[in-house]
Amino acid sequence: MTTPQKPDFDVIAVGAGFAGLALIHYLRDAGLSIRVFDKADDVGGTWTWNRYPGAMTDSESYYYCLTFSKELLQEWKWSRRYPDWKETHSYFHFVADKCDMWPHIQLNTEIVDAAYEQDSGHWKVTTASGESHTCKYFISAMGMISQPVIPKIDGMDRFQGPLFHSARWPDGIEWEGKRIGIIGAGATTVQMVPAMCDKAESIHVFHRTPNFILPAMQAPMTEEWEKEIKDNYDEIVAKCRNHVFGMAFDTADGRLAVETTPEERERIFEEKWTGSFRWVFETFEDLLADPEANRMASEFIIRKMRERIKDPAVADILVPKIDDYPLFAKRPPLDHGYLECYDRDDVHLVDIRDEGEPIVEITEKGVRTTKGDYDFDIIVLATGFSAYTGALEAFPIHGVSGQTLAEKWQETSKSIMGVCVADFPNMFIITGPQAPFANLPTSIEQNAIWITNCIRKMESEGYDVCVPKPEAEEEWSKHVAEVHNATLMNEGDKVHSWMMGANLETKPPRVLIYFGGANNYYDKLDESANEGFPELEFQNHVG
Ligand code: NAP
């Protein structure tokens, strides 16, 4: 038995987005020293990296924010229903300034290795410049959709112009008046095309799988709306905490699509077609679980989409067919005028499905498909992310046996409630694999509270090490898989859904998300904390 040396910090966290800032708040409040590293040159996480034209939130602004301070909620003014990345980015500065968080944040610092050292019971974290820092608790605040996927297409290094991933949009790049090729057509492209089409010379979107696209319906934040929100923030925060996707939505009051007459169903679908994901949750409760109800919703969306697209040949490419896959097996994008863009002469859709013209290679001048060459000045890869595990596998994170998370997760990615991983003592993850997919600030704060309470327990009871129990990991993973298999999201592997990691060429699809309801998940976190964290074994010695 050895007595641990004092580490440089109680806590080191990686990532200065919502998760990093939430951790600073909760852990500092608990009297712990914390340093948050980020390789970016600013706070903001996703909103520092995703600077493509049109980048904006798909959650409504007033609950896509941190809720730990009533003052923050009351003082910040959102300008509209869905703020763009610049506004969200300013919000991060507001929080960091107001809560005096900057002394805890070290930017422009990439972490390249993190290792648990059994002798000391500490984590050693190494930066790209070769410095190392130690801590008792190592926390990933790196985000669950942050590691870009770069597709393997022949000739990518041959293109003479700029070619980059949408989440690495170069500062100051002049794209106006240019011929733009966009590979990929998910939520990012659906935002990007309407924002670019007026100023680009032309846009070609290389499109593979159609999406169910829901309307966003942007709206300014009026004084009356803001007052209503600010007068009712406690209720809004509680709504998020108690919602299946962590959103401040109303429920569908137990209404089931399959038990509603066709006329009444149509009326409700139409009445609630007012923008955001609300439509999925406020119309009927069975849309994501019952195939028949899901089909009814899918048919409605298909009809709505086709009504807005003039050219039936374009609609055949853009709009899913009813038997393609269930609604939400792929995350639906929110639309700000995307579908109408294809009515323009300067916006083109290239069908790269097998029955269309698949991409063959990238050339010096552009993209070559099986049917011809397309010349561009700029190529954007809007090809998505390695969700949930990507950032955690991007540099080696070594557990007690020296094995890395990437090695452990090669075949399947297991965790305890998305926050702990067996073999990785004193390590926590904010929204790791097998946590829910939900309004992220809600989940992030719930995770940060659980982690803080766990650390409080360790510090107040004199523990040196918390060891996640392998049997708890097995149990959670089994539960997550059972729930997943009972939903329609389990068909995501048919359509390369990132929600199952089925968009990765390097790994088999897997169960990455807990679909048992974010509200139920938050209850489970609370229960775990109230019961003294039975998923962990606490030790008062190291080595
Ligand atoms: P995505 O939804 O995963 O879409 C990636 C696109 O790239 C798909 O159309 C995919 O086609 C295509 N693609 C991938 N590899 C390809 C290849 N080798 N050849 C041709 N096409 C390829 O990625 P995303 O649009 O970046 O969105 C990812 C997620 O990030 C969203 O679902 C959302 O959760 C989040 N996001 C959020 C916001 C927001 O909240 N404001 C905005 C943007 C993104 P297939 O579908 O055929 O694979």
Boltz pocket constraint, residues with backbone or C-beta under 6 A from the ligand:
constraints:
  - pocket:
      binder: B
      contacts: [[A, 55], [A, 56], [A, 57], [A, 58], [A, 59], [A, 145], [A, 151], [A, 152], [A, 183], [A, 184], [A, 185], [A, 186], [A, 187], [A, 188], [A, 189], [A, 191], [A, 206], [A, 208], [A, 209], [A, 331], [A, 332], [A, 352], [A, 382], [A, 383], [A, 384], [A, 385], [A, 495], [A, 496], [A, 498], [A, 503]]
      max_distance: 6.0
